[in-house]
Each structure stands twice: as C-alpha cells, then as structure tokens.
Amino acid sequence: MIKSGFILINKPIKLSSQRVDSIIKKKYNLNKVGHLGTLDPLAEGLLVVAINDATKYFKYFENLSKKYILRLRLGATSKTLDNEGEITLAVDTNLMEKESYIDEILANFPRKYLQTPPIYSAIKVGGTPLYKYALKNEDVEIKKRPVEIYSLKRLSNIEYIDGSSYLDIELFVSKGFYVRSFAKELGDVLSIPAMAEEIKRVEVGKFNIDDSVSLDDEIKILDPTTYLDFKEIEIDDKLYKIIINGSKLDPKILNTKDDYVILKHESLKIAIYKFEKDKNIYRMDLLIKNENIIPN
C-alpha cells in the first residue's frame, strides 16, 4: 500500500505539472498530491512530486536551486518565448563561426539581476494568472523579480538550421528563474530575436533526474527527511515521552541552536523542531508519522 513520500518523475513534454499530479493521484488512489517547482508543458524533466502527508515537507524545500538544459534558438521568437507560440519575428542568423563570442557573452552575463517573468506564465497578478491577461490581450504590470545564476555554460557546438542558430546551454539557477525569459534576455544582449526551443530540468536541489522514473514505471517512494540538511539528535526515553506531546524544549537540552533539528529515538526519526531565537526555545514544527513514510 502506498502511503507517503516523495516521487521523482521525469515529466514528458505536453503535460502540465498539475496533470502529472492528477495522473498519479488517480492511478494510486491517493488523498493528496503536489509538486515542488512547476514545469511548463513545453518543458520536460525532473518533477518532485509529494504524496499524502509528504506535502507537509514542502516548506523545507521552498528555495531549492534548479539546473536546466536549454536548447536555445537564435534568430526567431514568439509571444510565448518558446515553440508553443506562433513565431512573431524571424531573422536569418548564422552564428556557427561565433562560438567564442557566445562563450564570452555567457561568461559576462549578469549573475544577479532583476528578471521579468514571461507574460505566458502562471504567476498571478490581482489573483489572475498572467497568461489569462495575455490571452485577452489585456495590459498588465509584470513586476521584476530578483534571480541568480550560479553557473552558465555552452554544452554544444552551434548548429545553423533553416535560418536559425541552435545551441545547448546549461543553467544552474535560483528559485523563481524563468529559462524562457533568459532566452529572450540573451537575445537582447546579442541584438537578435531568441527563444527557448527545448527546456529540460535535470536537478532540483539534491534531487537528480537520474533517479527519476516515467509515469509508466513502477514508482519509488523517498523519505523527504533524507534530503534535509538538518542536524539529527538522538534522544532518550524520558525526552521522547516529552516531545511526542509537542512540548517545547530548552536549547541547552539539545546542546545546539540550529534553526531546525530532527529528533530521533532508537534511530527512528520522531519530529522536526524549530528554534525560535526571540524566545530562545525549540518548538515542534512537524511530527514525523513514521507509519506513513517508506524510507529509501
């Protein structure tokens, strides 16, 4: 019987992340399903899916970095900044002899900046997703958001196909980064229309696409706590009886002041405690329901 945990899915193109949730929920008759970091229907790759009680762990994974492989098209663009939209501008662009120049541009591309999300996205403004404004041709103010690029490099030679130049780029970026926006931004630097031809996500924090399965494969349920960088502390019987009632703890008892700790009893993970600095006290943040977690 499937209970709770994380599942790593290699999402195919054309399916929305929400559709993947629905398929898993129906297939395994689950009560609750959610995912970390939405992937556009055009994008494929790693989707971290939580089932049942494991959705409670999302708050510990809110700021995960992401790694993408972008198939970039230089010489054309669309309203959606990818090949799902109708091409709005195309210029014959052959950059096969300009690889060193492209490398220089990538090396000098800003690492921290304010990025404008694409109008065709699910970000809400006034309670309405941006793409709905776009579909109605309504004007809407899109606020820029701080993003960071941790690493950026060209993975392939440049190919010239039917008037456009194509190359693969690896991007290791912060939460909230839009690869489609980056494609446009790089084109702006080059003064060339640009768009995302293909997007593949290969990493989400410590989660890697190599450990993922397809929707048709047998799923492997992972224990979310194994992916947390929280200090683990073994407690005795006396303290165990205290914490299962949700009691607060003096940090002197635990001999630490880490933001979060995982308390274990007889090697079994029991609870996650959070340190409240203003009160100098640890309080229970999450009771780990071990009967609902299937470890690796």
C-alpha positions in Angstrom: 0.0 0.0 0.0 1.4 3.4 -1.0 1.5 5.8 2.0 3.6 9.0 1.9 6.8 10.3 0.5 8.4 12.0 -2.5 8.4 10.6 -6.0 10.8 11.8 -8.7 9.1 11.9 -12.1 10.6 12.5 -15.5 7.9 14.7 -16.9 7.3 14.4 -20.6 6.6 17.4 -22.8 3.0 18.5 -23.5 1.8 17.5 -20.0 1.4 20.2 -17.3 2.8 19.6 -13.8 -0.8 19.7 -12.5 -1.8 17.0 -15.0 1.1 14.8 -13.7 -0.3 15.2 -10.1 -3.7 14.2 -11.3 -2.5 11.1 -13.1 -0.5 9.9 -10.0 -3.4 10.7 -7.7 -5.9 8.7 -9.8 -3.5 5.8 -10.6 -2.7 5.1 -7.0 -5.9 6.3 -5.3 -4.2 9.0 -3.2 -5.7 11.6 -1.0 -3.3 14.4 -1.7 -0.6 15.1 -4.4 1.5 18.1 -5.1 4.8 19.1 -6.6 7.9 21.2 -6.0 8.6 23.8 -8.7 6.2 23.8 -11.7 7.4 22.8 -15.1 5.8 24.4 -18.2 4.0 21.9 -20.5 6.8 22.5 -23.1 9.5 21.7 -20.6 10.4 18.1 -19.7 12.5 16.7 -17.0 12.6 16.4 -13.2 9.4 17.0 -11.2 9.5 16.3 -7.5 6.0 15.0 -6.5 4.9 14.6 -2.9 2.1 12.2 -2.0 -0.2 12.4 1.0 1.4 13.6 4.3 4.7 14.3 2.5 3.2 17.6 1.2 3.8 18.9 4.7 7.5 18.9 4.0 7.2 21.5 1.2 8.0 24.4 3.5 11.5 23.0 4.0 12.2 22.9 0.3 11.0 26.3 -0.8 14.2 27.8 -2.0 15.8 25.0 -3.9 18.2 25.7 -6.8 17.4 24.3 -10.2 19.6 23.1 -13.1 18.3 23.2 -16.7 19.5 22.2 -20.2 18.2 24.9 -22.6 18.1 24.3 -26.4 18.3 27.9 -27.5 17.1 29.2 -30.8 18.7 32.4 -32.0 17.1 34.2 -34.9 13.4 33.8 -34.1 11.0 34.5 -31.2 7.3 34.0 -30.3 4.8 35.6 -27.9 5.3 32.6 -25.5 9.1 32.7 -25.9 9.1 29.1 -26.9 8.0 27.0 -29.8 4.4 26.6 -28.5 3.6 30.1 -29.7 3.4 31.4 -33.2 6.7 32.9 -34.5 6.4 36.7 -34.4 9.8 37.6 -35.7 12.5 35.7 -37.6 15.8 36.9 -38.9 18.4 34.8 -40.8 21.1 34.2 -38.2 24.2 32.1 -38.7 26.5 32.1 -35.7 28.5 28.9 -36.4 31.7 30.9 -36.6 30.9 32.9 -33.4 31.2 30.3 -30.7 34.0 32.1 -28.9 31.9 35.3 -28.9 28.9 33.5 -27.5 31.2 32.0 -24.8 32.3 35.5 -23.9 28.8 36.8 -23.7 27.8 33.9 -21.4 30.9 34.4 -19.2 30.0 38.1 -18.7 26.2 37.6 -18.4 24.9 39.1 -15.0 24.8 36.6 -12.2 22.4 38.5 -10.0 19.7 40.7 -11.6 16.0 41.5 -11.7 14.2 39.3 -14.2 10.9 39.9 -15.9 8.8 36.8 -15.9 7.1 35.9 -19.3 3.6 37.1 -19.8 2.6 33.5 -20.6 3.2 32.1 -17.1 1.1 31.1 -14.1 2.2 34.0 -11.9 -0.8 35.8 -10.5 -1.4 39.5 -10.6 -4.5 40.6 -8.8 -5.5 37.0 -8.4 -5.4 36.3 -12.1 -2.6 34.3 -13.9 -0.5 36.3 -16.3 -1.3 34.1 -19.2 -5.0 34.9 -19.0 -4.2 38.6 -19.4 -2.1 37.6 -22.5 -4.9 35.6 -24.0 -7.3 38.5 -23.7 -4.6 41.0 -24.9 -5.0 43.0 -21.7 -2.3 45.2 -20.4 -0.8 44.1 -17.0 2.2 45.3 -15.0 4.7 42.5 -14.5 7.0 43.1 -11.6 10.6 42.1 -11.9 12.0 39.5 -9.5 15.5 39.0 -8.1 17.1 35.9 -9.5 20.6 34.5 -9.5 22.6 32.4 -12.0 25.2 30.2 -10.2 26.7 28.8 -13.3 26.2 29.1 -17.0 27.9 27.3 -19.9 27.6 26.3 -23.5 27.3 22.5 -23.9 27.2 22.1 -27.7 28.5 23.5 -30.9 26.3 26.0 -32.7 24.1 24.5 -35.5 22.6 26.5 -38.3 19.3 25.1 -39.4 16.7 26.8 -41.6 17.8 30.3 -40.9 18.3 30.0 -37.1 21.3 29.1 -34.9 20.8 26.5 -32.2 22.9 25.6 -29.2 22.6 23.9 -25.8 23.2 25.8 -22.6 23.4 24.5 -19.0 21.9 26.8 -16.4 22.3 26.4 -12.7 19.9 28.9 -11.1 18.0 30.1 -8.1 14.3 29.7 -7.3 12.0 31.7 -9.5 14.2 31.8 -12.5 12.5 31.6 -15.9 14.5 29.9 -18.6 12.3 31.4 -21.3 12.9 34.9 -20.0 16.7 34.1 -20.1 16.5 33.1 -23.7 15.0 36.5 -24.6 17.5 38.3 -22.4 20.4 36.6 -24.1 19.0 37.5 -27.5 18.6 41.1 -26.3 22.3 41.2 -25.4 23.1 39.8 -28.9 20.5 42.1 -30.6 19.0 39.0 -32.1 15.4 37.6 -31.5 15.7 34.5 -29.4 13.5 31.8 -27.8 13.6 28.5 -26.0 13.4 25.6 -28.4 13.6 22.9 -25.7 13.9 23.0 -21.9 14.9 20.1 -19.7 15.2 20.3 -15.9 17.8 17.9 -14.6 18.2 18.9 -10.9 16.1 20.3 -8.1 18.2 20.9 -5.0 19.6 17.5 -4.1 17.2 15.7 -6.4 18.6 14.5 -9.7 16.8 13.3 -12.9 19.0 10.2 -13.0 16.9 8.9 -10.0 13.5 9.7 -11.7 11.1 7.4 -13.4 8.5 7.8 -16.1 4.8 7.9 -15.4 4.5 4.3 -16.7 7.3 2.9 -14.5 7.0 1.5 -11.0 7.4 4.4 -8.6 10.0 4.6 -5.8 8.9 6.4 -2.7 11.6 8.5 -1.0 11.7 9.7 2.6 11.8 13.6 2.4 13.9 13.8 5.7 16.9 12.2 4.0 17.1 15.3 1.7 17.2 17.8 4.6 20.4 19.2 5.9 19.1 19.3 9.5 21.2 18.1 12.4 19.9 14.8 13.7 19.9 14.3 17.5 19.3 11.0 19.3 17.1 11.4 22.4 16.5 9.2 25.4 13.2 7.6 26.6 12.5 10.5 29.0 12.8 13.2 26.4 10.8 11.0 23.9 7.8 11.0 26.2 8.0 14.8 26.4 8.3 15.5 22.7 5.5 13.2 21.5 3.2 15.5 23.4 4.5 18.5 21.5 6.3 20.1 24.4 8.8 22.9 23.9 12.5 22.3 24.6 15.3 24.4 26.1 18.2 24.5 23.6 20.5 23.5 26.4 18.9 20.1 26.5 19.7 19.6 22.8 23.1 21.3 23.1 22.5 23.3 19.8 20.9 26.3 18.4 20.5 25.2 14.8 17.4 26.6 13.0 16.0 23.1 12.7 16.8 19.7 14.2 15.5 16.2 13.6 15.0 14.3 16.9 15.4 10.5 16.8 14.6 7.8 19.3 16.2 4.4 18.9 17.3 5.6 15.4 13.8 6.3 14.3 13.0 9.9 13.3 10.3 11.3 15.5 9.9 15.1 15.0 11.4 18.2 13.4 11.9 21.0 15.9 12.4 24.7 15.0 14.5 27.1 17.1 12.7 30.4 18.0 15.5 32.8 18.5 13.4 35.6 20.0 12.1 33.2 22.7 15.3 31.1 23.0 13.2 27.9 22.8 12.7 24.9 20.4 9.1 24.1 19.4 7.8 21.2 17.5 7.4 22.1 13.8 6.4 18.7 12.4 5.6 15.3 13.9 7.1 12.7 11.7 4.5 10.0 11.1 6.8 7.1 10.5 4.0 4.7 9.7 3.3 6.8 6.7 6.9 7.1 5.5 8.7 4.5 3.4 12.5 5.1 3.7 15.0 4.5 0.9 
